[in-house]
Amino acid sequence: MNRNPILTLVRLLALAIPALSLARAEDGYRLWLRYDRLTDAALGRVVLATPAGTDSPTIAAARDELAAGLGGLLGSTTPVTLEPTAADAALGDEGYRLTAATRGGQPAVVIAANHDVGVLYGAFALLRRIQTGGSLDGLNLASVPRIQRRLLNHWDNLDRTIERGYAGFSLWEWFVLPDYLDPRYRDYARACASLGLNGTVLTNVNADVLVLTAPWLRKVAALADVFRPYGIRVYLSARFSAPIEVGGLKTADPLDPAVARWWKDKADEIYALIPDFGGFLVKANSEGQPGPQDYGRSHADGANVLADAVAPHGGIVMWRAFVYDQHIPSDRAKQAYDEFKPLDGKFRPNVMVQIKNGPIDFQPREPVHPLFGALPHTPEVLELQITQEYLGQGTDLAFLAPLYKECLDTDTFAAGPARGELVESGSTVARIVDGSLQHQGLTAIAGVANTGDDRDWCGHPLAAANWYAFGRLAWDHDLTSEQIADEWTRMTFGNDPRVVAPVTAMLLASREAVVDYMTPLGLHHLMATGHHYGPGAWVDNLRPDWNPVYYHRADAAGLGFDRTATGSNAVAQYAAPLAARYADLSTCPENLLLWFHHVPWDYRMHSGRTLWDELCLHYQHGVDAVRGWETTWVTLKGRIDDERWSHVAALLRIQERDARHWRDACLLYFQTFSHRPLPAGVEPPAHSLEYYEQVHLVRMPGNPGKD
Amino acid sequence: MNRNPILTLVRLLALAIPALSLARAEDGYRLWLRYDRLTDAALGRVVLATPAGTDSPTIAAARDELAAGLGGLLGSTTPVTLEPTAADAALGDEGYRLTAATRGGQPAVVIAANHDVGVLYGAFALLRRIQTGGSLDGLNLASVPRIQRRLLNHWDNLDRTIERGYAGFSLWEWFVLPDYLDPRYRDYARACASLGLNGTVLTNVNADVLVLTAPWLRKVAALADVFRPYGIRVYLSARFSAPIEVGGLKTADPLDPAVARWWKDKADEIYALIPDFGGFLVKANSEGQPGPQDYGRSHADGANVLADAVAPHGGIVMWRAFVYDQHIPSDRAKQAYDEFKPLDGKFRPNVMVQIKNGPIDFQPREPVHPLFGALPHTPEVLELQITQEYLGQGTDLAFLAPLYKECLDTDTFAAGPARGELVESGSTVARIVDGSLQHQGLTAIAGVANTGDDRDWCGHPLAAANWYAFGRLAWDHDLTSEQIADEWTRMTFGNDPRVVAPVTAMLLASREAVVDYMTPLGLHHLMATGHHYGPGAWVDNLRPDWNPVYYHRADAAGLGFDRTATGSNAVAQYAAPLAARYADLSTCPENLLLWFHHVPWDYRMHSGRTLWDELCLHYQHGVDAVRGWETTWVTLKGRIDDERWSHVAALLRIQERDARHWRDACLLYFQTFSHRPLPAGVEPPAHSLEYYEQVHLVRMPGNPGKD
């Protein structure tokens, strides 16, 4: 059975028909699920095997996908049949196994799973393997997700604007739901399921209470019905004051029995419409949102009242730890830990605390959030951002798999050795989030979506790589950034090595380049006012914890936020070995140096250069990297379709200009403190500091109602 | 040459390959420019003939379109060659002539024009003729536009929301302009040019001053560059207070020399970037917009200062007459006439006054605006609405060619016989707008666009018919609604008579049905608060001239607004014969009865029924019409593609429900005054009046920032 030629698909057969694939318009709509002809090789049969062995809407979805995918890729019809099979405990609820086999003397691939959703995931895995030029010879591949709930969080408003959305209007056409079901909903579900994503929070965490009213719940139910065959459960954000605003109560106090009753009744109403409703995501007492503290109650009190309401139906509550208050005279980075650490053990079992990767807010680089591992009795959801709020938004290339991996792979030492022993302990964020370290029964990961109704879904032709990377890592956090970049590039642009190698190189370098030209060496939160796009390191006229000067603390002596014991002592929130690593200037990773330390301008970096020179060269390097991609991109002209090529070329021009703008604005400003010249190799700024200070970007995408 | 079989394309050849056209996804993107294979017949050659006889970007656009169109429709390559020809005065600047001819013994079609844009229009006309199944036998067809400036008005904001837009975000991707030029811009230009539209006002009349600043003008220039080969000039809305807001002046007083200088400099700056810039559209002293009256100056003073600025460059100013003020204790319908009539003759020659079709605001039915014909020394622009602000917005079918025609064909008697002679005088709105009646040297027509970035451009699959209808009538107002509906349906859905006949019947009946279930017999402005979608006839708590009760004046005696001499005497603003017709209850058209008269509930209508019974039956008829379309639409399943079929089917369900809602809410409310039972044939309401009164629609499309 091995080496059966009919099952062998070698890489790069896409080269056989470049003319055809260039001839059709490539508008990006198909994402990575492009099924253009790869080869004439035929696959004898695909067998879908489950213990039930029966058809279902999910099996039908797998059949549809295989028919479209194999038909497109192989140019022939492959029979797909159903068989009963023994249960396989190793595969769990959602895993699958792909095996080369024979049926009736013919070669076949068996997709086995315990449940039909596993078959669907296996079907996508088979297609991915073919699409990326993998061999089916002797195929025997099992895969099981590491995290139970793999969610997109949509910050979509009910008027179809999207907070921090850079790809058009919301996908959800609320006004014509439930009557009209855009065919796009199914394609959204296909794209999610192809990655193994199994849940979607449809609405913004800055929640609109209306979504909890009957007419809107019927709309939500219609979406849930479309997504269900693809294994995707719907969740909603819940506004904490809903019992007042739509319930007519006088209070939303979570300890008030009428409030508890209201939430129970609301949950019952929801589950009557959506039996597999996932649960609620809540942003409370943060940035003006209502919450339990309005009534002198704790986050645990607030989360528990909702948790009790959904518990009888198997629902969960994801309670966000993104809280900060300008009136608390502490380091903003410390506040979430200070508020949530004492609550460990006080949440219901179906409450999860949802924590952003870092303690501030989706900066180009942050250390991991100190809450990871610090709540051993509370399941923790890792919240990553797919949309590029602080990472060049809709115009910059910033492939985020390296950012996600950096967080997931960070050793928190939560179950680690005693203070001072800096051997790795295996207490990675990944093992906390997947529940293996602290034996959590409930596990989840969330990505803030970058989708919109732009034809190509994500606005930037390369931005879909981030949706892809999040989904793949949510399934298996052991995948490397390189593997993911390679897969996505092959599926999106084909297997031509003259395309795959340079595109993956660009992707893999891009996040670090953005860090370099925006906020190198641990700098953070340097944006100008009114958006999170361009630089404004000089801004000091907002509420204190929104001012860039609060974060960089530049002065004549040096640069950076002292978060050691001589400063805010935020380092103390980390487990002792990690705290010690960060607190010591000589062991603190240089890429986080200015996050934790106020460092003299002449401090000697590992390179032997001064901090100032190193800072300048990082900014320059960021610009140089973008220029390098522009040069690379020129070599791809004609090797990928003109439509996507031209779009990326234009966006790279914008990115290069913006990178220079960041470099020049930041260096001119910091130079007013350092009083040092730019080192050799750093280009002189194009304008004066005054010029950059008066740039006022308005009518920005992703900023609905705020100018 | 006649009857040359190679030039004969009979109707309905589309039937030959239905399977193929059903096989591909029909997402509406191609609009009416679908070039699916019609027939195997070949066309020998197409000759493009101008006096210059030379190539140009516009000739290239014509060649591209013919290559795509003839290649698609005929499935073969047709040579397209260029020839010099004598000028033809009859064709003017933009007209064309299509003639059957021979070249080198081969049959050919000659597209002759004096300028290359005429060739482009001729190319589209040839394709339309083939696409709609017309014969090319003995072809000899000349066409010249009746109106010089044929414009779309986009109410698009710089943040990409669209006021009264129901098809997604703005097409203009301001943030990435001028770097990235979406391929869609060219398709927009193709669609406009295919109809003969030659101008576009890119920005909302509620104007954002930023568009007049240098960075935004560079973005505008990039769009102008894309549109130019298609004969389309760009215009901008101008905020009257711009000299203060971006000019730094203390005043925007139009008689202040510094203000005049500022506008001149701004115009020079614009024309340096966009040499063929069309000019400005201004909404001033209306609904909170700044204007010359802020300085005690007249609309003429305001318009003239802008006109002087653009005059050296050949630009024009379109000054909107849509003005009304709650503090003027007059009938809102009278105010524009009262303000503008005294200004006739006081405008610069390059100022046009832009007037909505009716005196209120794009209601389902209005009488013509009394200003038409009343400013004999001032060129008048007719402003029609393509977007369906008060006509069911994004969900209702309402084909507006009959509305446009009703206005264009109305005899204003502006140059008519003496009072009392009711023979038609030929003083139609069409002849006023095309300049022929009052010998205007400058003519224009404007349609408020219904486009957005929805994949199908207009949101509702049948709404593109309104863009089409506006464009075709702007070119030739003698076309009938029937001709236009037939053309659009054939180009959009193919020539199958089992599709064409029912779809055109639906289109042609639709506007009257919407009038019937919303505002029959001259009722108007009955919307609930916060949107212009659902009914709220009872609303009386807004500023007076926004309240429905201001307009319908229902009481125990009857219904309607007395605008005769016993009331507001708005009728007196019309030319005497028309005023007399409207003022007399017996000659006033019944479909405008309640616009002009307060009519007793038991008044006998032409049908012999009482007003009350007639009113009820109109509402019922509107509902019945929509139900009829639902039945019709079922017969089309499988005859048109599933994607568009399903979308329309869903929207018809919404429309039927909303029609019932309008009927029930309005009749229940008016019944509180009439105290009469519903006549036989009218369905009883589904709910109580209180139910309808508490419906509060929010998060509505097309209402950016207003909930």
Interface residues (C-beta under 8 A of the other chain):
Chain A: N157 L158 D159 R160 T161 G168 F169 W174 F175 V176 D179 Y180 L181 P183 D208 L210 G394 T395 D453 D454 R455 E643 H647 A650 L651 R653 I654 V698 R699 M700 P701 N703 P704 G705 D707
Chain B: N157 L158 D159 R160 T161 G168 F169 W174 F175 V176 D179 Y180 L181 P183 D208 L210 G394 T395 D453 D454 R455 E643 H647 A650 L651 R653 I654 V698 R699 M700 P701 N703 P704 G705 D707
